[in-house]
Amino acid sequence: MDSDNKNYNKTIADAKSNVQSYLEKNYENIEKIELSDPYQAPMGSMTIDGTVNNDKSFSVSLNKDLTIASLAIQSDDFPEEKDGCKEKTCDY
C-alpha cells in the first residue's frame, strides 16, 4: 500500500506540474497559479480546477499520460494566449 500511495502522490504532483507549466508557457502575464487537488470528471478524465492571478478561474482536463486535453476558461478577463501559442500549443 505504501508503494501505491507514493505512486498516487507522484501522479498528483506530475499532473499539477504539467498544468502549471502549460499555463506559464502558453499564456501572457501569469503571476500566480493556485491549483485544487485533481478529481475524476464524469467522463472519466482527471480534472484540476484552479485560478491564475488570484481570481481568474479555469478547469483543466488531462489525458491518461497527464498531458493537457482541454482548458475551460471560466473568467472573462483570463490572460491572453501568447502569440506563438495561438495556432499550436507551445511545449510545456
Secondary structure as GFF3:
##gff-version 3
##sequence-region A 1 92
A	DSSP	alpha_helix	2	26	.	.	.	ID=ss1
A	DSSP	beta_strand	33	35	.	.	.	ID=ss2
A	DSSP	beta_strand	39	40	.	.	.	ID=ss3
A	DSSP	beta_strand	46	52	.	.	.	ID=ss4
A	DSSP	beta_strand	56	62	.	.	.	ID=ss5
A	DSSP	beta_strand	68	73	.	.	.	ID=ss6
A	DSSP	three_ten_helix	83	85	.	.	.	ID=ss7
###
